[in-house]
Amino acid sequence: MKITKVTPWLLHAEAAYSFGRPGEYVFVEVETDEGVTGWGEITSTYPVANRAVCAVLQQLDEMLQGEDPSKIEKIWNRIFRAFTYMGSRGASTNAISGIDIALWDIRGKVLNQPIYNLLGGPVRDSIELYTHPDPNIGPDEAKRQAKEIADSGHTAMKFDPFPTMPEERQGYISGKMDAKNEGIGVEITAAMREGAGPEMELLIDAHGRFDVPTAVRLARAVESSKIHWWEEPVPVESTHALKQVKEQIDIPISVGERLHTRWEVVQVLEQDLADFMMPDVTWTGGISELKKISTMAEAYYVPVSPHDASGPINVLAGAHVMMSVPNFYKLETARHRLSAYDVFIETPLDVREGHLHMPDAPGLGIEMNRDFLLANADEQFRGE
């Protein structure tokens, strides 16, 4: 079997999910000469990033034609080393992720096995999820949605209670949070706790927005609401800043969604900078890399909780790895109702009582809805 084509699909899907992004998704289709097709996902955050990744994938198409799709590790390294001199992080690593997921999908289909069986087999029956309320809501709505999420069977939820500062809208992060907006964030957090009840695990995402003293101050301000983790308190570029915050707060820290490959995880683990690791399977290097990072974290007894605020393949690819990972915490989903993903795929995801029940079909276990893809694809980045 040989790879015959690698195609990026850029989808405009406002009616599906738009979690802080303008309704865009990036999928990867890898075709073979024996008619077996694999699918991956890369969905980033902003249109410029999505188009950059699609352009990278188009360049990789010719390089990968004729390769044996079962040589997953070889192909991973070939792509990674092809970008070494310009930096094998970011768009290039995103492209690797999408292709890697698609190759595992092909491998599972050829062997007639779900991917998790090829990763050592399951250590659990289903995947426990955590989820989100809507962003940018006030205390009353926060309380209502938190109760709705608790009633749905989820035992953890994540939110960012702190309003956007004016300078952030210009693409600049000052690292500050004024007293008024700090108060709003504290009030929203308390409302979340009241609505969700005492047993819900509340996770706060700081989105890497704050400087060291601000991150410390805000963490202490919400601590009374019993916060389960404080995610990305400072920008990811400085492990020194992360260390300073960790030494001064009592809330566990979670990082990893913007780390690329196992090499960027090493210093976080070796310096004891995170209580939870949350790599994104569609950004860090795919199924192959998420499995390696999870095993590294297991050696340090650090739980893994994959980041996922994208599309259905992101959910499933991360879940397949977590089925085989002993040190799994929970898998992120953008909403507690995932029915909006139904337009992308032939068979809906099976979510019940806060758990994803995995398909036993080969590969990822889904097939993409090609009619929907064709109707909503960008003319520059699509298949036939």
C-alpha positions as a LaTeX table, in Angstrom:
\begin{tabular}{lrrr}
\hline
Residue & $x$ (\AA) & $y$ (\AA) & $z$ (\AA) \\
\hline
Met1 & 0.00 & 0.00 & 0.00 \\
Lys2 & 1.23 & 3.48 & $-0.89$ \\
Ile3 & 0.12 & 7.02 & $-0.11$ \\
Thr4 & $-1.28$ & 8.69 & $-3.22$ \\
Lys5 & $-2.51$ & 12.04 & $-1.93$ \\
Val6 & $-2.55$ & 14.32 & 1.13 \\
Thr7 & $-5.38$ & 16.86 & 1.07 \\
Pro8 & $-6.10$ & 19.68 & 3.55 \\
Trp9 & $-9.76$ & 20.54 & 4.02 \\
Leu10 & $-10.52$ & 24.02 & 5.36 \\
Leu11 & $-14.14$ & 24.09 & 6.49 \\
His12 & $-16.32$ & 27.15 & 7.07 \\
Ala13 & $-18.85$ & 25.78 & 9.52 \\
Glu14 & $-20.48$ & 28.54 & 11.49 \\
Ala15 & $-23.48$ & 26.33 & 12.17 \\
Ala16 & $-21.33$ & 23.67 & 13.83 \\
Tyr17 & $-18.97$ & 24.82 & 16.57 \\
Ser18 & $-17.44$ & 28.23 & 17.03 \\
Phe19 & $-15.55$ & 28.06 & 20.30 \\
Gly20 & $-13.76$ & 31.39 & 20.29 \\
Arg21 & $-12.98$ & 31.10 & 16.57 \\
Pro22 & $-14.79$ & 32.14 & 13.38 \\
Gly23 & $-16.24$ & 28.70 & 12.69 \\
Glu24 & $-13.25$ & 27.21 & 10.86 \\
Tyr25 & $-11.95$ & 23.64 & 10.99 \\
Val26 & $-8.98$ & 22.00 & 9.31 \\
Phe27 & $-9.11$ & 18.30 & 8.46 \\
Val28 & $-6.53$ & 16.17 & 6.63 \\
Glu29 & $-7.37$ & 13.40 & 4.19 \\
Val30 & $-4.69$ & 10.82 & 3.34 \\
Glu31 & $-5.54$ & 8.57 & 0.39 \\
Thr32 & $-3.88$ & 5.31 & $-0.65$ \\
Asp33 & $-3.63$ & 3.22 & $-3.80$ \\
Glu34 & $-5.75$ & 0.47 & $-2.22$ \\
Gly35 & $-8.73$ & 2.72 & $-1.56$ \\
Val36 & $-8.23$ & 3.01 & 2.20 \\
Thr37 & $-8.50$ & 6.62 & 3.36 \\
Gly38 & $-7.48$ & 8.09 & 6.72 \\
Trp39 & $-8.60$ & 11.32 & 8.34 \\
Gly40 & $-6.86$ & 13.68 & 10.76 \\
Glu41 & $-7.55$ & 17.11 & 12.21 \\
Ile42 & $-5.45$ & 20.19 & 12.95 \\
Thr43 & $-8.02$ & 22.90 & 13.73 \\
Ser44 & $-6.14$ & 25.88 & 15.13 \\
Thr45 & $-7.49$ & 29.11 & 16.58 \\
Tyr46 & $-7.32$ & 31.90 & 13.98 \\
Pro47 & $-7.76$ & 32.04 & 10.19 \\
Val48 & $-4.14$ & 32.98 & 9.51 \\
Ala49 & $-2.91$ & 29.89 & 11.35 \\
Asn50 & $-5.40$ & 27.62 & 9.61 \\
Arg51 & $-4.27$ & 28.78 & 6.17 \\
Ala52 & $-0.61$ & 28.48 & 7.06 \\
Val53 & $-1.12$ & 24.87 & 8.11 \\
Cys54 & $-3.09$ & 24.08 & 4.95 \\
Ala55 & $-0.27$ & 25.49 & 2.83 \\
Val56 & 2.26 & 23.32 & 4.68 \\
Leu57 & 0.11 & 20.24 & 4.03 \\
Gln58 & $-0.02$ & 21.02 & 0.32 \\
Gln59 & 3.78 & 21.12 & 0.27 \\
Leu60 & 3.96 & 17.77 & 2.07 \\
Asp61 & 1.65 & 16.07 & $-0.45$ \\
Glu62 & 4.34 & 15.49 & $-3.07$ \\
Met63 & 6.93 & 14.46 & $-0.46$ \\
Leu64 & 4.70 & 11.74 & 0.99 \\
Gln65 & 3.35 & 10.27 & $-2.24$ \\
Gly66 & 4.64 & 6.70 & $-2.59$ \\
Glu67 & 5.32 & 6.24 & 1.14 \\
Asp68 & 4.02 & 3.16 & 2.94 \\
Pro69 & 1.32 & 4.50 & 5.35 \\
Ser70 & 2.09 & 1.76 & 7.87 \\
Lys71 & 5.54 & 3.29 & 8.49 \\
Ile72 & 4.06 & 5.82 & 10.89 \\
Glu73 & 7.19 & 6.48 & 12.95 \\
Lys74 & 9.36 & 6.83 & 9.86 \\
Ile75 & 6.95 & 9.32 & 8.27 \\
Trp76 & 6.67 & 11.31 & 11.52 \\
Asn77 & 10.43 & 11.73 & 11.69 \\
Arg78 & 10.79 & 12.45 & 7.98 \\
Ile79 & 8.34 & 15.35 & 8.18 \\
Phe80 & 9.78 & 16.63 & 11.46 \\
Arg81 & 13.36 & 16.67 & 10.14 \\
Ala82 & 12.26 & 18.31 & 6.90 \\
Phe83 & 11.47 & 21.47 & 8.91 \\
Thr84 & 14.42 & 21.40 & 11.30 \\
Tyr85 & 16.24 & 24.44 & 9.97 \\
Met86 & 13.13 & 26.67 & 10.03 \\
Gly87 & 11.90 & 25.30 & 13.35 \\
Ser88 & 9.94 & 22.13 & 13.89 \\
Arg89 & 7.27 & 23.73 & 16.08 \\
Gly90 & 3.96 & 25.38 & 15.31 \\
Ala91 & 2.54 & 25.00 & 11.80 \\
Ser92 & 4.94 & 22.20 & 10.90 \\
Thr93 & 4.13 & 20.23 & 14.07 \\
Asn94 & 0.42 & 20.83 & 13.49 \\
Ala95 & 0.78 & 19.34 & 10.00 \\
Ile96 & 2.60 & 16.31 & 11.43 \\
Ser97 & $-0.25$ & 15.85 & 13.90 \\
Gly98 & $-2.97$ & 15.74 & 11.26 \\
Ile99 & $-1.07$ & 13.33 & 9.04 \\
Asp100 & $-0.10$ & 11.11 & 11.98 \\
Ile101 & $-3.73$ & 10.79 & 13.10 \\
Ala102 & $-4.77$ & 9.93 & 9.53 \\
Leu103 & $-2.06$ & 7.26 & 9.29 \\
Trp104 & $-3.27$ & 5.63 & 12.51 \\
Asp105 & $-6.80$ & 5.73 & 11.09 \\
Ile106 & $-5.56$ & 3.90 & 7.99 \\
Arg107 & $-3.62$ & 1.39 & 10.09 \\
Gly108 & $-6.68$ & 0.56 & 12.15 \\
Lys109 & $-8.83$ & 0.13 & 9.06 \\
Val110 & $-6.26$ & $-2.17$ & 7.41 \\
Leu111 & $-5.98$ & $-4.32$ & 10.56 \\
Asn112 & $-9.72$ & $-4.07$ & 11.29 \\
Gln113 & $-9.05$ & $-2.76$ & 14.80 \\
Pro114 & $-9.89$ & 0.45 & 16.68 \\
Ile115 & $-6.76$ & 2.52 & 17.25 \\
Tyr116 & $-6.76$ & 2.00 & 21.02 \\
Asn117 & $-6.27$ & $-1.74$ & 20.48 \\
Leu118 & $-3.09$ & $-0.96$ & 18.53 \\
Leu119 & $-1.75$ & 1.19 & 21.39 \\
Gly120 & $-1.75$ & $-1.60$ & 23.95 \\
Gly121 & $-5.45$ & $-2.10$ & 24.47 \\
Pro122 & $-7.91$ & $-0.37$ & 26.79 \\
Val123 & $-7.40$ & 0.12 & 30.52 \\
Arg124 & $-10.91$ & 1.59 & 30.95 \\
Asp125 & $-14.37$ & 1.14 & 29.49 \\
Ser126 & $-15.09$ & 4.77 & 28.55 \\
Ile127 & $-13.53$ & 8.23 & 28.56 \\
Glu128 & $-14.54$ & 10.66 & 31.28 \\
Leu129 & $-14.97$ & 14.21 & 29.98 \\
Tyr130 & $-14.81$ & 17.72 & 31.29 \\
Thr131 & $-16.55$ & 20.53 & 29.50 \\
His132 & $-17.27$ & 24.29 & 29.27 \\
Pro133 & $-20.05$ & 26.77 & 29.79 \\
Asp134 & $-20.42$ & 29.53 & 27.20 \\
Pro135 & $-17.66$ & 32.17 & 27.30 \\
Asn136 & $-18.23$ & 35.80 & 28.33 \\
Ile137 & $-21.27$ & 35.27 & 30.54 \\
Gly138 & $-22.28$ & 37.05 & 33.74 \\
Pro139 & $-22.80$ & 35.55 & 37.22 \\
Asp140 & $-26.48$ & 34.66 & 36.81 \\
Glu141 & $-25.94$ & 32.81 & 33.53 \\
Ala142 & $-22.77$ & 31.24 & 34.91 \\
Lys143 & $-24.73$ & 29.81 & 37.81 \\
Arg144 & $-27.45$ & 28.48 & 35.50 \\
Gln145 & $-25.07$ & 26.85 & 33.04 \\
Ala146 & $-22.93$ & 25.36 & 35.80 \\
Lys147 & $-25.99$ & 23.62 & 37.22 \\
Glu148 & $-26.97$ & 22.40 & 33.74 \\
Ile149 & $-23.50$ & 20.90 & 33.26 \\
Ala150 & $-23.61$ & 19.25 & 36.69 \\
Asp151 & $-27.05$ & 17.82 & 35.91 \\
Ser152 & $-25.70$ & 16.37 & 32.62 \\
Gly153 & $-23.45$ & 14.01 & 34.57 \\
His154 & $-20.13$ & 15.82 & 34.10 \\
Thr155 & $-17.95$ & 16.03 & 37.19 \\
Ala156 & $-15.58$ & 18.78 & 35.98 \\
Met157 & $-15.90$ & 22.00 & 33.98 \\
Lys158 & $-13.50$ & 24.69 & 32.79 \\
Phe159 & $-13.95$ & 28.43 & 32.25 \\
Asp160 & $-12.09$ & 31.73 & 32.06 \\
Pro161 & $-13.86$ & 34.18 & 34.38 \\
Phe162 & $-11.62$ & 37.20 & 33.80 \\
Pro163 & $-12.73$ & 39.76 & 31.19 \\
Thr164 & $-10.51$ & 40.71 & 28.28 \\
Met165 & $-8.43$ & 43.84 & 28.94 \\
Pro166 & $-8.64$ & 46.57 & 26.26 \\
Glu167 & $-5.03$ & 46.18 & 25.11 \\
Glu168 & $-5.55$ & 42.46 & 24.48 \\
Arg169 & $-7.95$ & 43.31 & 21.66 \\
Gln170 & $-4.99$ & 44.91 & 19.89 \\
Gly171 & $-2.97$ & 41.69 & 20.08 \\
Tyr172 & $-0.86$ & 42.83 & 23.03 \\
Ile173 & $-0.71$ & 41.13 & 26.42 \\
Ser174 & 0.19 & 43.50 & 29.25 \\
Gly175 & $-0.08$ & 40.75 & 31.85 \\
Lys176 & $-2.27$ & 42.93 & 34.07 \\
Met177 & $-5.83$ & 42.72 & 35.38 \\
Asp178 & $-7.41$ & 45.75 & 37.01 \\
Ala179 & $-9.36$ & 45.64 & 40.27 \\
Lys180 & $-12.77$ & 46.02 & 38.62 \\
Asn181 & $-12.31$ & 43.07 & 36.26 \\
Glu182 & $-10.65$ & 41.02 & 38.98 \\
Gly183 & $-13.81$ & 41.51 & 41.03 \\
Ile184 & $-15.95$ & 40.41 & 38.10 \\
Gly185 & $-13.86$ & 37.27 & 37.69 \\
Val186 & $-14.13$ & 36.42 & 41.39 \\
Glu187 & $-17.90$ & 36.93 & 41.31 \\
Ile188 & $-18.33$ & 34.71 & 38.22 \\
Thr189 & $-16.17$ & 32.00 & 39.80 \\
Ala190 & $-18.27$ & 32.04 & 42.98 \\
Ala191 & $-21.43$ & 31.80 & 40.86 \\
Met192 & $-19.99$ & 28.80 & 39.01 \\
Arg193 & $-19.31$ & 27.09 & 42.31 \\
Glu194 & $-22.80$ & 27.86 & 43.61 \\
Gly195 & $-24.47$ & 26.53 & 40.47 \\
Ala196 & $-22.29$ & 23.46 & 40.07 \\
Gly197 & $-22.37$ & 22.40 & 43.70 \\
Pro198 & $-19.56$ & 21.38 & 46.06 \\
Glu199 & $-18.50$ & 18.20 & 44.26 \\
Met200 & $-17.85$ & 19.67 & 40.78 \\
Glu201 & $-14.16$ & 20.07 & 39.90 \\
Leu202 & $-13.77$ & 23.68 & 38.70 \\
Leu203 & $-10.88$ & 24.32 & 36.33 \\
Ile204 & $-9.84$ & 27.89 & 35.49 \\
Asp205 & $-8.07$ & 28.65 & 32.20 \\
Ala206 & $-5.91$ & 31.77 & 32.42 \\
His207 & $-4.98$ & 31.38 & 28.72 \\
Gly208 & $-1.36$ & 32.40 & 29.41 \\
Arg209 & $-2.45$ & 36.02 & 29.80 \\
Phe210 & $-0.84$ & 37.20 & 33.03 \\
Asp211 & 2.52 & 38.29 & 34.42 \\
Val212 & 3.82 & 36.61 & 37.57 \\
Pro213 & 2.38 & 38.90 & 40.27 \\
Thr214 & $-1.00$ & 39.11 & 38.54 \\
Ala215 & $-1.24$ & 35.33 & 38.10 \\
Val216 & $-0.41$ & 34.86 & 41.78 \\
Arg217 & $-2.88$ & 37.51 & 42.94 \\
Leu218 & $-5.76$ & 36.19 & 40.85 \\
Ala219 & $-5.14$ & 32.59 & 41.90 \\
Arg220 & $-5.33$ & 33.62 & 45.55 \\
Ala221 & $-8.49$ & 35.64 & 44.86 \\
Val222 & $-10.43$ & 32.61 & 43.54 \\
Glu223 & $-8.92$ & 30.01 & 45.85 \\
Ser224 & $-11.90$ & 30.09 & 48.22 \\
Ser225 & $-14.07$ & 28.66 & 45.43 \\
Lys226 & $-12.08$ & 25.42 & 45.63 \\
Ile227 & $-10.36$ & 25.44 & 42.24 \\
His228 & $-9.09$ & 22.11 & 40.93 \\
Trp229 & $-6.48$ & 23.59 & 38.57 \\
Trp230 & $-5.07$ & 26.92 & 37.37 \\
Glu231 & $-4.30$ & 26.51 & 33.68 \\
Glu232 & $-1.52$ & 28.36 & 31.83 \\
Pro233 & $-1.20$ & 31.17 & 34.40 \\
Val234 & 1.63 & 32.83 & 32.46 \\
Pro235 & 2.72 & 32.80 & 28.79 \\
Val236 & 4.27 & 29.46 & 27.86 \\
Glu237 & 7.55 & 30.96 & 26.65 \\
Ser238 & 9.00 & 31.26 & 30.17 \\
Thr239 & 9.41 & 28.25 & 32.44 \\
His240 & 11.04 & 30.60 & 34.96 \\
Ala241 & 7.78 & 32.56 & 35.25 \\
Leu242 & 5.82 & 29.33 & 35.62 \\
Lys243 & 8.16 & 28.23 & 38.40 \\
Gln244 & 7.69 & 31.52 & 40.26 \\
Val245 & 3.90 & 31.18 & 40.13 \\
Lys246 & 3.92 & 27.54 & 41.19 \\
Glu247 & 6.04 & 28.34 & 44.22 \\
Gln248 & 3.59 & 31.00 & 45.42 \\
Ile249 & 0.12 & 29.49 & 44.98 \\
Asp250 & $-1.71$ & 26.52 & 46.44 \\
Ile251 & $-3.83$ & 25.66 & 43.38 \\
Pro252 & $-2.50$ & 22.85 & 41.13 \\
Ile253 & $-1.16$ & 24.03 & 37.77 \\
Ser254 & $-1.99$ & 22.61 & 34.35 \\
Val255 & 0.01 & 23.32 & 31.18 \\
Gly256 & 0.67 & 21.75 & 27.80 \\
Glu257 & $-1.80$ & 22.74 & 25.09 \\
Arg258 & 0.76 & 25.06 & 23.48 \\
Leu259 & 3.76 & 22.78 & 23.93 \\
His260 & 4.92 & 20.97 & 20.81 \\
Thr261 & 6.44 & 17.49 & 20.97 \\
Arg262 & 7.95 & 15.54 & 23.85 \\
Trp263 & 11.06 & 17.72 & 23.90 \\
Glu264 & 9.16 & 20.78 & 25.15 \\
Val265 & 7.56 & 18.67 & 27.88 \\
Val266 & 10.88 & 17.47 & 29.32 \\
Gln267 & 11.76 & 20.67 & 31.17 \\
Val268 & 8.23 & 20.99 & 32.59 \\
Leu269 & 8.42 & 17.50 & 34.07 \\
Glu270 & 12.04 & 17.67 & 35.18 \\
Gln271 & 11.51 & 21.01 & 36.97 \\
Asp272 & 8.22 & 19.93 & 38.60 \\
Leu273 & 6.35 & 22.81 & 36.96 \\
Ala274 & 2.97 & 21.14 & 36.35 \\
Asp275 & 0.52 & 19.03 & 38.32 \\
Phe276 & $-1.40$ & 18.16 & 35.14 \\
Met277 & $-0.20$ & 17.88 & 31.53 \\
Met278 & $-2.68$ & 18.79 & 28.78 \\
Pro279 & $-1.13$ & 18.30 & 25.31 \\
Asp280 & $-3.35$ & 18.67 & 22.25 \\
Val281 & $-3.23$ & 15.63 & 19.97 \\
Thr282 & $-3.82$ & 17.80 & 16.88 \\
Trp283 & $-0.99$ & 20.22 & 17.68 \\
Thr284 & 1.77 & 18.44 & 19.59 \\
Gly285 & 2.53 & 15.70 & 17.08 \\
Gly286 & $-0.49$ & 13.44 & 16.74 \\
Ile287 & $-1.42$ & 10.13 & 18.28 \\
Ser288 & 2.19 & 8.92 & 18.23 \\
Glu289 & 3.43 & 11.93 & 20.21 \\
Leu290 & 0.53 & 12.09 & 22.66 \\
Lys291 & 1.20 & 8.48 & 23.61 \\
Lys292 & 4.90 & 9.23 & 24.19 \\
Ile293 & 4.18 & 12.36 & 26.24 \\
Ser294 & 1.66 & 10.42 & 28.34 \\
Thr295 & 4.22 & 7.72 & 29.07 \\
Met296 & 6.78 & 10.36 & 30.05 \\
Ala297 & 4.28 & 11.97 & 32.41 \\
Glu298 & 3.38 & 8.57 & 33.87 \\
Ala299 & 6.99 & 8.16 & 35.00 \\
Tyr300 & 6.57 & 11.37 & 37.04 \\
Tyr301 & 3.08 & 10.42 & 38.28 \\
Val302 & 1.60 & 13.45 & 36.51 \\
Pro303 & $-1.95$ & 12.98 & 35.15 \\
Val304 & $-2.62$ & 13.67 & 31.47 \\
Ser305 & $-5.74$ & 15.51 & 30.33 \\
Pro306 & $-5.66$ & 16.25 & 26.59 \\
His307 & $-6.66$ & 19.72 & 25.48 \\
Asp308 & $-9.48$ & 19.72 & 22.95 \\
Ala309 & $-11.64$ & 22.63 & 21.91 \\
Ser310 & $-11.79$ & 21.72 & 18.23 \\
Gly311 & $-13.69$ & 19.14 & 16.19 \\
Pro312 & $-14.78$ & 15.49 & 16.31 \\
Ile313 & $-11.47$ & 13.97 & 15.20 \\
Asn314 & $-9.66$ & 15.89 & 17.92 \\
Val315 & $-12.03$ & 14.37 & 20.48 \\
Leu316 & $-11.67$ & 10.83 & 19.16 \\
Ala317 & $-7.92$ & 10.87 & 18.49 \\
Gly318 & $-7.20$ & 12.03 & 22.04 \\
Ala319 & $-9.71$ & 9.54 & 23.42 \\
His320 & $-8.12$ & 6.58 & 21.60 \\
Val321 & $-4.79$ & 7.36 & 23.25 \\
Met322 & $-6.37$ & 7.90 & 26.66 \\
Met323 & $-8.10$ & 4.52 & 26.48 \\
Ser324 & $-4.62$ & 3.02 & 26.85 \\
Val325 & $-3.11$ & 5.52 & 29.32 \\
Pro326 & $-3.12$ & 4.63 & 33.05 \\
Asn327 & $-2.43$ & 8.22 & 34.19 \\
Phe328 & $-5.44$ & 9.74 & 32.41 \\
Tyr329 & $-7.50$ & 12.44 & 34.21 \\
Lys330 & $-10.29$ & 13.64 & 31.90 \\
Leu331 & $-10.64$ & 14.64 & 28.24 \\
Glu332 & $-11.72$ & 18.16 & 27.32 \\
Thr333 & $-14.73$ & 18.86 & 25.13 \\
Ala334 & $-15.93$ & 22.27 & 23.99 \\
Arg335 & $-19.54$ & 21.74 & 25.11 \\
His336 & $-21.41$ & 19.14 & 27.13 \\
Arg337 & $-23.73$ & 18.62 & 24.18 \\
Leu338 & $-21.68$ & 17.50 & 21.17 \\
Ser339 & $-24.55$ & 17.19 & 18.70 \\
Ala340 & $-23.15$ & 20.10 & 16.66 \\
Tyr341 & $-20.41$ & 17.73 & 15.49 \\
Asp342 & $-23.01$ & 15.49 & 13.86 \\
Val343 & $-22.88$ & 17.41 & 10.57 \\
Phe344 & $-19.21$ & 16.46 & 10.10 \\
Ile345 & $-19.56$ & 12.72 & 10.62 \\
Glu346 & $-21.81$ & 9.87 & 9.52 \\
Thr347 & $-22.39$ & 8.52 & 13.05 \\
Pro348 & $-22.80$ & 10.81 & 16.10 \\
Leu349 & $-20.40$ & 10.62 & 19.04 \\
Asp350 & $-21.84$ & 8.59 & 21.91 \\
Val351 & $-21.74$ & 10.82 & 25.03 \\
Arg352 & $-23.71$ & 9.75 & 28.09 \\
Glu353 & $-23.50$ & 10.99 & 31.68 \\
Gly354 & $-20.29$ & 12.86 & 31.09 \\
His355 & $-18.52$ & 9.93 & 29.40 \\
Leu356 & $-17.55$ & 9.29 & 25.79 \\
His357 & $-18.26$ & 5.69 & 24.81 \\
Met358 & $-15.82$ & 4.73 & 22.11 \\
Pro359 & $-16.85$ & 3.18 & 18.79 \\
Asp360 & $-15.53$ & $-0.32$ & 18.18 \\
Ala361 & $-15.27$ & 0.26 & 14.42 \\
Pro362 & $-11.78$ & 0.15 & 12.84 \\
Gly363 & $-9.43$ & 3.14 & 12.97 \\
Leu364 & $-10.86$ & 6.26 & 14.54 \\
Gly365 & $-14.27$ & 4.64 & 14.32 \\
Ile366 & $-15.99$ & 7.32 & 12.24 \\
Glu367 & $-16.44$ & 8.30 & 8.62 \\
Met368 & $-16.59$ & 11.92 & 7.52 \\
Asn369 & $-19.72$ & 13.34 & 5.87 \\
Arg370 & $-18.22$ & 14.14 & 2.49 \\
Asp371 & $-21.32$ & 15.96 & 1.25 \\
Phe372 & $-21.08$ & 18.39 & 4.16 \\
Leu373 & $-17.34$ & 18.85 & 3.61 \\
Leu374 & $-17.77$ & 19.62 & $-0.07$ \\
Ala375 & $-20.60$ & 22.05 & 0.60 \\
Asn376 & $-18.63$ & 24.00 & 3.23 \\
Ala377 & $-14.99$ & 23.78 & 2.10 \\
Asp378 & $-12.76$ & 26.66 & 1.10 \\
Glu379 & $-12.17$ & 26.53 & $-2.65$ \\
Gln380 & $-8.39$ & 26.66 & $-2.16$ \\
Phe381 & $-8.18$ & 23.84 & 0.38 \\
Arg382 & $-10.48$ & 20.92 & $-0.40$ \\
Gly383 & $-10.69$ & 17.54 & $-2.06$ \\
Glu384 & $-12.89$ & 16.41 & $-4.88$ \\
\hline
\end{tabular}
